[in-house]
Amino acid sequence: MDGVQREPTQSRGEQIQAAEHEAAKQRLLAQAEADRVPVEETTRAVPDRRGNRGR
């Protein structure tokens, strides 16, 4: 050995699994972005004032 540590090589199955995992992650991120509601389209929260009537 020349003293240089090398990363262990991944088996073909591990490479396929990692690629599938990354593809699934990208699909989820794309779906989340498609479902995202822009801040401009949301309504402001209004405080609940029902408890202040008797004061």
C-alpha positions as CSV (number, residue, x, y, z in Angstrom):
1,M,0.0,0.0,0.0
2,D,1.1,3.5,-0.7
3,G,-0.5,5.0,2.5
4,V,-3.3,6.7,0.5
5,Q,-6.8,5.9,1.8
6,R,-9.3,5.3,-1.0
7,E,-13.0,5.3,-0.7
8,P,-14.4,1.8,-0.9
9,T,-15.9,1.1,-4.3
10,Q,-19.7,0.7,-4.4
11,S,-21.2,-2.4,-5.8
12,R,-23.4,-2.1,-8.9
13,G,-26.4,-2.7,-6.7
14,E,-25.4,0.1,-4.4
15,Q,-24.8,2.5,-7.4
16,I,-28.3,1.7,-8.7
17,Q,-29.9,2.2,-5.3
18,A,-28.1,5.5,-4.9
19,A,-29.3,6.6,-8.3
20,E,-32.9,5.6,-7.6
21,H,-32.7,7.4,-4.2
22,E,-31.4,10.6,-5.9
23,A,-34.1,10.4,-8.6
24,A,-36.8,9.9,-6.0
25,K,-35.5,12.9,-4.1
26,Q,-35.5,15.1,-7.2
27,R,-39.1,14.0,-7.9
28,L,-40.2,15.0,-4.4
29,L,-38.5,18.3,-4.7
30,A,-40.1,19.0,-8.0
31,Q,-43.5,18.1,-6.7
32,A,-43.0,20.3,-3.6
33,E,-42.0,23.2,-5.8
34,A,-45.1,22.6,-8.0
35,D,-47.4,22.6,-4.9
36,R,-45.8,25.6,-3.3
37,V,-48.0,28.6,-2.9
38,P,-46.2,31.9,-3.4
39,V,-46.1,34.2,-0.3
40,E,-48.0,36.9,-2.3
41,E,-51.0,34.6,-2.7
42,T,-51.3,33.8,1.0
43,T,-53.6,35.7,3.4
44,R,-52.3,37.4,6.5
45,A,-53.2,35.8,9.8
46,V,-55.7,37.9,11.8
47,P,-55.6,37.7,15.6
48,D,-58.5,36.0,17.2
49,R,-60.3,38.8,19.2
50,R,-63.2,36.8,20.5
51,G,-61.7,36.6,24.0
52,N,-61.5,40.4,24.4
53,R,-65.2,41.3,24.3
54,G,-65.9,41.6,28.1
55,R,-63.1,44.1,28.8
